[in-house]
Amino acid sequence: MRVLVIGAGVMGCATALSLASRGAEVIVLERSVPGAEASSAAAGILGAQVEAHAPGTEFDTLLSARDGYARWADALREFTGIDVGYKRCGVLKVAMHEVEAHALAELVAWQGQAGRRAELLSDRESRAVEPALSDGVRVAVYFPDDAQVDPRQLLRALISAVAKQTSVIVRSGVSVRSLIVEQERCAGVRTEDGELRADAIVLAAGSWSSLVPGVPASVEVRPVRGQIVQLDERPPTVKAIVFGAGGYVVPRGDGRVLCGSTMERVGFRREVTASGVAHVLGSAIALCPGLGEAQVASMWSSFRPESASGAPMIGPSSLVGLFLATGHHRNGILLAHHTAELVADAVLGK
């Protein structure tokens, strides 16, 4: 079976690997270079519990994806020799006001009923977990099973793994001009170099998914800009991932600390703005005041792909032959392998 994958980010590369492992011949098309967009710009929080809002199918899916990540990380390291930075480090979600504290208590209650570890901590107990926390923290919830990964290392491992697969070809610098639709079926794509035909096409183009001519109108994906600032602490002081109402802090353990992130619906404007950086740094320093003395190492922005419904778009589309792996918004890194397996199942008729 021949499959075309549009997009060579984490989602596209992971899907190509899953398909190749099941015997498919795969061509991955990338208009720029692999991972040039959101894949390499994310913070890499595997926050199935800290990101959850209510029990249900979405929560179960996030948990399944997170709990399978260690095996995937091990497999990638064994195959490529690249450590993707997976750590089950736990996450603190803090409250500085009474309303936030009440919401955290409710969060602990329903997650506990679901059989998941979530511990409500006092201000003193919170600072025992993370001494760098602000004195303004009233309570916190600790999710010991949430984790992190380094997205840039993950992408390197995926690109290396794809390169080792004789049944996968990656073509960089190729723009898809349109889908080829014949007899109400997607039969391939048109590029500036001509037509490519296949048995199935997988759309993994992130925020650009809706812009491919021929994609069904039901595939609505829009960009949500996020700005991140990386600080450099020497020596490192922040140890835990910390979430607050205005942002988050992600220490890598080697002095790098990622601070994020904005949520801006500004189209495809990639600027890093003064107000965005001020918001990110203000939120980070409010959580961990000692970061005010850290060095600003770099800053960047990229686009989260948000679907019209807010849920990921995974599997068959309304156009026969076209399959979706897009619209993951804040959880693309977390759901990458889970999505790849589901899409491979769908493409191969399972």
C-alpha positions in Angstrom: 0.0 0.0 0.0 1.3 3.5 -0.9 0.5 6.4 1.4 1.3 10.1 1.1 1.7 12.1 4.3 1.4 15.9 4.1 3.6 17.4 6.8 6.9 16.3 8.3 6.4 17.5 11.9 6.2 15.3 14.9 2.7 14.2 13.8 3.6 13.4 10.2 6.9 11.6 11.0 5.2 9.5 13.8 2.4 8.5 11.4 4.9 7.6 8.7 6.8 5.4 11.1 3.6 3.6 12.3 2.5 3.0 8.7 5.9 1.8 7.6 6.1 -0.6 10.6 3.0 -2.3 9.2 4.3 -2.7 5.7 3.1 0.5 3.9 5.3 2.5 1.5 5.2 6.1 2.6 6.2 9.4 1.0 6.2 12.4 3.4 5.8 15.8 1.8 7.1 18.9 3.6 7.0 22.4 2.2 9.9 23.6 4.3 12.1 21.3 6.4 10.9 18.7 8.8 9.7 20.1 12.1 10.1 23.7 11.1 6.8 24.7 12.7 5.0 23.9 16.0 6.8 20.6 16.5 10.1 22.2 17.4 8.6 25.1 19.3 6.5 23.4 21.9 7.2 23.1 25.6 6.8 19.3 25.6 4.5 19.0 28.7 2.9 15.6 28.9 0.2 17.0 31.1 -2.7 14.6 30.8 -4.0 15.4 34.3 -3.0 19.1 34.6 -4.6 19.9 31.3 -7.8 17.9 32.0 -11.1 19.7 32.7 -13.6 16.9 33.3 -13.8 13.1 33.3 -14.8 11.4 30.1 -13.4 10.1 26.8 -11.0 13.0 26.3 -9.4 12.5 29.7 -9.1 8.8 29.1 -7.4 9.4 25.8 -4.9 11.9 27.2 -4.1 9.4 30.0 -3.6 6.5 27.6 -1.3 8.7 25.5 0.8 9.8 28.5 1.0 6.4 30.0 2.3 4.9 26.8 5.0 7.5 26.3 7.8 5.9 28.2 7.7 2.8 26.0 7.7 5.0 22.9 10.7 7.0 24.2 12.6 3.8 25.0 11.9 2.4 21.5 13.1 5.6 19.8 16.2 5.6 21.9 17.0 2.0 21.1 16.4 2.5 17.4 18.1 5.9 16.9 20.4 6.3 19.9 18.7 9.7 20.7 17.3 10.4 24.1 14.1 12.4 23.7 14.3 13.8 27.3 11.3 11.9 28.6 10.9 12.4 32.4 8.0 11.5 34.7 8.8 14.6 36.7 5.3 15.5 38.0 3.5 18.8 37.7 2.3 21.3 40.2 -0.8 23.4 39.5 -0.9 26.3 42.0 -3.6 28.7 43.2 -2.9 32.2 44.5 -6.6 33.2 45.1 -9.6 31.6 46.8 -11.5 31.0 43.6 -8.5 29.2 42.1 -8.1 27.2 45.3 -11.7 26.0 45.2 -11.3 24.9 41.5 -8.2 22.9 42.5 -10.1 21.1 45.3 -12.8 20.1 42.7 -10.1 18.9 40.3 -8.5 16.7 43.0 -12.0 15.3 43.9 -13.0 14.1 40.5 -9.6 12.8 39.4 -9.3 10.9 42.7 -12.7 9.3 42.0 -11.3 8.4 38.5 -8.5 6.5 40.3 -5.7 8.9 39.4 -3.1 10.3 41.7 -3.6 13.9 42.5 -2.7 15.4 45.9 -3.9 18.7 47.3 -1.0 20.5 49.1 -0.9 23.4 51.5 1.3 26.3 50.8 4.1 24.8 53.0 3.7 21.4 51.4 3.8 23.0 47.9 7.1 24.6 48.7 8.5 21.3 50.0 8.0 20.0 46.5 9.2 23.2 44.8 11.2 25.6 47.1 11.3 28.2 44.3 7.6 28.8 44.5 6.2 32.3 45.3 5.1 33.0 48.8 1.8 34.0 47.3 0.9 30.4 46.5 -2.1 29.4 48.7 -2.5 25.7 47.7 -1.4 23.5 44.9 -2.3 20.2 43.3 0.6 17.8 42.6 0.2 15.3 39.7 3.2 12.9 40.2 2.5 11.0 37.0 2.5 13.8 34.5 5.7 14.1 32.6 7.7 16.0 30.0 9.7 15.4 26.8 12.1 17.6 24.8 10.2 18.3 21.5 13.4 19.2 19.6 15.0 15.9 20.7 11.8 14.0 19.9 11.8 15.5 16.4 15.4 14.6 15.9 14.7 11.0 16.9 11.7 10.8 14.7 13.6 12.2 11.7 16.4 9.8 12.3 14.0 6.9 12.6 12.2 7.8 9.4 15.6 8.1 7.6 16.4 4.5 8.7 13.2 3.2 7.1 13.8 2.0 3.6 10.0 2.2 2.9 9.8 5.9 3.8 10.9 8.8 1.6 10.8 12.4 2.9 10.7 15.1 0.3 11.5 18.5 1.7 10.7 21.8 -0.1 7.6 20.4 -1.8 4.4 22.4 -1.6 1.1 20.6 -2.1 -0.8 22.7 -4.6 -4.1 20.7 -4.3 -5.6 17.3 -3.6 -6.5 15.2 -6.6 -10.1 14.2 -6.2 -11.6 11.8 -8.7 -15.0 10.2 -8.5 -15.5 11.6 -4.9 -12.2 10.0 -3.7 -8.9 11.5 -2.9 -6.4 9.9 -5.2 -3.2 11.9 -4.6 -1.8 15.4 -4.7 -0.6 18.0 -7.1 2.8 19.6 -6.4 4.8 22.1 -8.4 6.7 19.1 -9.8 3.6 17.2 -10.9 1.2 14.7 -9.6 1.7 12.0 -6.9 -0.8 9.3 -6.5 -1.4 6.9 -3.6 -3.9 4.6 -2.0 -4.4 7.0 0.9 -3.4 10.5 1.9 -2.8 11.6 5.5 -3.2 15.3 6.3 -0.8 16.2 9.1 -0.1 19.8 8.1 -0.9 21.4 11.5 -2.2 24.9 11.4 -2.0 24.9 7.6 -4.3 21.9 7.1 -7.3 23.9 6.0 -5.3 25.8 3.4 -4.6 22.8 1.2 -7.0 23.2 -1.8 -9.4 20.4 -2.1 -9.6 19.6 1.6 -13.2 19.3 2.7 -14.8 22.4 4.3 -15.4 20.4 7.5 -11.7 20.4 8.1 -11.5 23.7 9.9 -8.1 24.3 11.6 -6.9 27.8 12.7 -3.6 28.9 14.1 -3.3 30.0 17.7 0.0 31.8 18.3 2.0 30.9 21.4 5.1 32.8 22.5 7.7 31.1 24.7 10.8 32.6 26.5 13.7 30.4 27.4 15.7 31.4 30.5 19.1 30.1 31.6 19.6 29.5 35.3 23.2 28.9 36.6 23.0 26.9 38.8 19.4 25.5 38.3 17.0 26.3 41.1 13.5 25.4 39.7 13.0 21.7 39.7 9.3 21.1 39.0 7.0 22.0 36.2 4.7 24.7 37.6 1.3 25.7 36.2 -0.5 28.9 37.2 -3.5 30.8 36.0 -1.4 32.9 33.7 1.3 30.5 32.4 3.7 27.8 33.2 7.4 27.1 33.9 9.2 24.0 32.6 12.7 23.3 33.9 14.8 21.0 31.7 17.1 20.1 34.6 20.2 21.5 33.0 19.6 25.2 33.6 17.2 25.8 30.8 13.8 26.9 31.9 10.9 27.3 29.3 8.3 29.9 30.2 5.1 30.1 28.4 2.8 30.8 26.8 0.4 33.2 25.1 -2.8 32.1 23.4 -3.3 34.5 20.5 -5.7 34.2 17.5 -3.8 36.6 15.2 -3.7 34.5 12.0 -0.3 33.5 10.7 1.6 36.4 12.3 4.8 34.9 13.8 6.1 37.9 15.6 7.5 37.7 19.1 5.9 40.8 20.7 6.8 43.0 23.6 3.4 42.5 25.3 3.6 38.7 24.7 7.1 38.5 26.3 6.0 40.7 29.2 3.0 38.5 29.8 5.1 35.3 29.7 7.9 36.6 31.9 5.5 38.3 34.4 3.6 35.0 34.8 6.8 33.0 35.3 8.3 35.4 37.8 5.0 35.5 39.7 5.2 31.7 40.0 8.9 31.5 40.8 10.3 34.9 41.8 13.9 33.8 41.6 13.6 33.5 37.8 13.8 37.3 37.8 17.6 36.9 38.1 17.9 34.3 35.3 19.4 35.2 31.9 17.1 35.5 28.9 18.5 33.0 26.4 16.0 33.0 23.6 12.4 33.5 22.6 10.2 32.3 19.8 6.6 31.9 18.7 4.7 29.3 16.7 1.2 28.2 16.0 -1.0 25.6 17.7 -3.5 24.0 15.3 -7.0 24.4 16.8 -10.0 22.7 15.2 -13.4 24.3 15.1 -14.7 21.9 17.7 -11.6 22.2 19.9 -11.0 18.4 19.6 -8.3 16.7 17.6 -9.2 15.5 14.1 -8.0 11.9 13.8 -8.8 9.2 11.2 -11.0 9.2 8.1 -12.3 12.5 6.7 -15.6 13.0 4.8 -13.5 12.6 1.6 -12.8 8.9 0.9 -9.1 8.3 0.9 -8.2 11.3 3.0 -7.2 10.7 6.6 -6.6 13.4 9.3 -3.9 13.8 11.9 -4.4 17.5 12.8 -6.1 19.9 15.1 -4.4 18.9 18.4 -4.0 22.4 19.7 -2.2 22.2 23.1 -1.6 18.5 23.1 0.1 17.6 19.8 3.3 16.3 21.4 1.4 14.3 24.0 -0.9 12.7 21.4 1.6 12.2 18.7 2.2 8.5 19.0 -1.4 7.7 20.0 -2.6 9.6 16.9 -0.1 7.8 14.7 -1.3 4.4 15.8 -5.0 5.3 15.3 -4.4 6.8 11.9 -2.4 3.8 10.8 -5.2 1.6 11.9 -7.7 3.6 10.0 -5.6 3.8 6.8 -5.1 0.0 6.8 -8.8 -0.6 7.4 -8.8 -1.6 11.1 
